[in-house]
Amino acid sequence: MPICKIKKKDFFPANKGFTLLELMIVVAIIIIVAVVVLVSINSGRKSARLNSTKTTLRSVLTTLVSCGISGGAVSAPNSGTQICNKIPNAEWPSLPGGYVYVAGGDYSYMCNFQVSTGGDSASNLICDCLDQRCR
């Protein structure tokens, strides 16, 4: 005679599935992980867009210095317009969506010009021809 009377169906209940609560918890965890990943990707995109624009504007700074050395006149920044009357085929580059050239400033070869980053950065990009960099 067995010492303990345990029935087989006590170990293996007939309803073999997940409860609605368990499924909702799993879905909530998946949603939280997805949100964290999307936020990380979005900040990476902003950083990449900002760095790409800085690189593009560095080439503009070189063109502006060349324009000043050759005695040319620099035009105000506007995407697609010629940068300097002495340097053919040198145009102000198009900027990524949300970025715009800020009006005003000194557009000579000793220039400073600004680009609004549309919220990708805490402040505008300020490009300085003498330092040859955008910050």
C-alpha positions in Angstrom: 0.0 0.0 0.0 1.4 3.4 -0.9 2.4 5.8 1.8 0.8 8.8 0.3 -2.3 8.9 -1.8 -1.6 11.6 -4.5 -3.6 11.5 -7.6 -2.0 12.0 -10.9 -4.4 14.8 -11.9 -3.3 16.9 -8.9 0.1 17.4 -10.5 -1.2 18.0 -14.0 -4.3 20.1 -14.0 -6.6 19.8 -17.0 -6.5 23.5 -18.0 -3.1 24.0 -19.6 -2.9 27.6 -20.7 -1.9 31.1 -19.7 -4.3 33.3 -17.8 -5.3 36.6 -19.2 -3.3 38.4 -16.5 -0.1 36.5 -17.4 -0.5 37.4 -21.0 -1.1 41.1 -20.2 2.1 41.2 -18.1 4.2 39.7 -20.9 2.7 42.2 -23.4 3.4 45.1 -21.0 7.0 44.0 -20.6 7.5 43.8 -24.4 6.0 47.3 -24.8 8.3 48.8 -22.2 11.4 47.2 -23.9 10.2 48.5 -27.3 9.8 52.0 -26.0 13.3 52.0 -24.4 14.8 50.8 -27.7 13.0 53.4 -29.8 14.1 56.2 -27.5 17.7 55.1 -27.9 17.5 54.9 -31.6 15.9 58.3 -31.9 18.7 60.0 -29.9 21.2 58.2 -32.1 19.5 59.6 -35.2 19.6 63.1 -33.8 23.3 62.8 -33.0 24.0 61.4 -36.5 22.0 64.2 -38.2 23.9 66.8 -36.2 27.3 65.4 -36.9 26.5 65.0 -40.6 25.5 68.7 -40.8 28.7 69.8 -39.0 30.8 67.9 -41.5 28.9 69.4 -44.4 29.3 72.9 -43.0 33.0 72.5 -42.5 33.5 72.2 -46.2 31.5 75.5 -46.5 33.9 77.2 -44.1 36.8 76.2 -46.3 35.0 77.6 -49.3 34.3 80.9 -47.5 37.9 81.3 -46.6 38.9 80.6 -50.2 36.4 83.2 -51.3 37.8 85.8 -49.0 41.4 85.1 -50.2 40.3 85.4 -53.8 38.5 88.7 -53.1 35.1 87.4 -53.8 31.8 88.4 -52.3 29.9 85.9 -50.0 26.2 85.6 -50.3 23.8 85.1 -47.4 23.3 81.4 -46.6 20.3 80.0 -48.5 20.2 76.3 -49.7 21.1 76.0 -53.4 22.4 79.5 -53.9 26.0 80.3 -54.8 28.3 80.8 -51.9 30.9 83.1 -53.6 30.9 85.0 -56.9 34.5 84.0 -57.5 34.1 80.3 -56.9 31.9 78.6 -59.5 29.7 75.6 -58.5 30.1 76.2 -54.8 26.6 76.3 -53.4 25.2 76.6 -49.9 24.2 72.9 -49.0 20.7 71.7 -48.3 20.2 71.0 -44.7 18.3 68.1 -43.1 14.6 68.4 -42.4 14.0 70.9 -39.5 17.4 72.6 -39.9 17.5 76.2 -41.3 20.1 78.9 -41.8 19.6 81.7 -39.3 19.2 85.1 -41.0 21.7 87.8 -40.1 25.4 87.7 -39.4 28.7 88.6 -41.1 29.0 86.7 -44.4 32.5 87.8 -45.3 35.4 85.4 -45.2 35.8 86.3 -41.4 32.2 85.2 -40.9 30.1 83.6 -38.2 26.9 82.1 -39.3 24.3 80.0 -37.5 22.1 77.0 -38.3 19.0 76.2 -36.3 18.9 72.5 -35.5 15.2 72.2 -35.0 15.5 70.8 -31.5 18.3 68.2 -32.3 20.7 70.3 -30.1 20.2 72.5 -27.1 21.4 75.5 -29.2 22.0 76.6 -32.7 25.1 75.5 -34.5 27.5 78.4 -34.7 30.1 78.2 -37.5 33.2 80.3 -37.3 35.4 80.7 -40.4 38.5 81.7 -38.4 38.3 78.6 -36.2 37.1 76.5 -39.1 34.6 74.6 -37.0 30.9 74.5 -36.1 29.8 74.2 -32.4 
